[in-house]
Amino acid sequence: MQILRTPSECFAGIPDYPFAENWFEVDLGDGLTARQHYVDEGAKDAPPVLLFHGEPSWSFLYRKMIPILVDAGFRVLAPDLIGFGKSDKPDDIGFYTYARHVAWLKQWRTAIEPRPAALFCQDWGGLLGLRMVAHAPDLFACVVASNTFLPAGGTPSQAFLAWREFARSSPDFRIGPLLDRATATPRSEAEIAAYDAPFPDEPFKAGARAFPALVPVEDGMPGVDDNKRAWPSLAAYDKPFLTLFGEDDPVTKGSENFLIERIVGAKDQPHRTLPSCGHFCQEDQPEALAQGVIDMARKAGHLV
């Protein structure tokens, strides 16, 4: 297996992404390490907010939310998961596991910002972030979740099964057009190219191809038992927990009810289903999502 690094020139000309590069060395296990990229904007002593992206995007997805959150007074931290964005990319699909990704992201968080933080999570950012909330609820001041869930077996939707098969077998797995199709508002050619940028050829896409098959949506899959063990702690989370889901997302639509009905901190929060909002909600409704984070952080006393 090789640990690939996307050439820096692939990211030349990325629009509306003026953020400085920051790096952290992750212990991947098996004697391997990888360089993880993250955005770190705002004052270092400001209350932190973590922005966790999903599959197959990267921190570019948060470019519209980051300035709003910095202006509100946050230290904003947005990592690129291993295998995505500017972070290094193991080229073996089989090397990617749910448990490893949780461990890798915990390494980053412990080293970079161990203080209690607000969390915004979407897609796989929720599968990772909500598991982390369950493991250490005191490290999260509040949570805003969008188009995500913490699955523990069951019966997957036909929309998800189609996506899983497409990611596994499609010979033309173009990431940029995929992001464009999964938003309710059209992306520019430059934005589409920005989502393609981390993946100059097929070996770089191992993580993007692996992730859909790792979602534990069927009984017996790896991760099911881990998430079942996590759910009691997540359900008991009593700090502000808000859901802001997109009404145009066929994959996770309705999943917010599992969070709203089970998590203590979700009670009586102003949950919303956002109009004109697809799966990659950060592209369609960045202002509403950022305001949700600000409101929950203020409610929690995390942000003045």
Secondary structure, DSSP 4 states (H G I P E B T S, - for coil): --EE---GGGGTT-TT--PPPEEEEEEEETTEEEEEEEEEES-TTSPEEEEE--TT--GGGGTTHHHHHHHHT-EEEEEPPTTSTTS-EES-GGG--HHHHHHHHHHHHHHH--S-EEEEEETHHHHHHHHHHHH-GGGEEEEEEES-----SS---HHHHHHHHHHHH-S---HHHHHHHTSSSPPPHHHHHHHHTT-SSGGGGHHHHHHHHHS--STTSTTHHHHHHHHHHHHT--S-EEEEEETT-TTTTTTHHHHHHH-GGGTT---EEESS--SSHHHH-HHHHHHHHHHHHHHTTS--
